[in-house]
């Protein structure tokens, strides 16, 4: 009877060791904490906010950072400092949501180009709200480059962070 108890105890211990060892297997995707997702969204907002400001300043696109604040501006100018500040805040929250959804959809994927697909999906969603059918070729090219590069940044960063073996 004592032998059965010991075997049962050992069996429980070994299965627990196997379960914890599986979580640390190299090459497996690990779940990223929310703080890391917010950090990725923050740096995406900083870099791609600057790129959007430059593209708008150089008249490559009519949509500056104030375009993100359109629902809250009513009759205020999109190019004002307050609209730009509010647009940066809203771009950050939209980036957090975009990074979170990417981590849900593609975190286990090791394909770097899944970020390009995600950027294309973001472009289609943004194009729906900003009437992509009315864009000229220059605006379409600028917005496509912006969303594809943002999606690639998010995709490559999350893939690297979740599959980091160090």
Secondary structure as UniProt FT lines:
FT   HELIX           2..23
FT   TURN            26..27
FT   HELIX           34..57
FT   TURN            58..59
FT   HELIX           65..69
FT   HELIX           70..73
FT   TURN            74..75
FT   TURN            78..79
FT   HELIX           81..106
FT   TURN            107..108
FT   TURN            112..113
FT   HELIX           114..129
FT   TURN            130..131
FT   HELIX           132..134
FT   HELIX           137..162
//
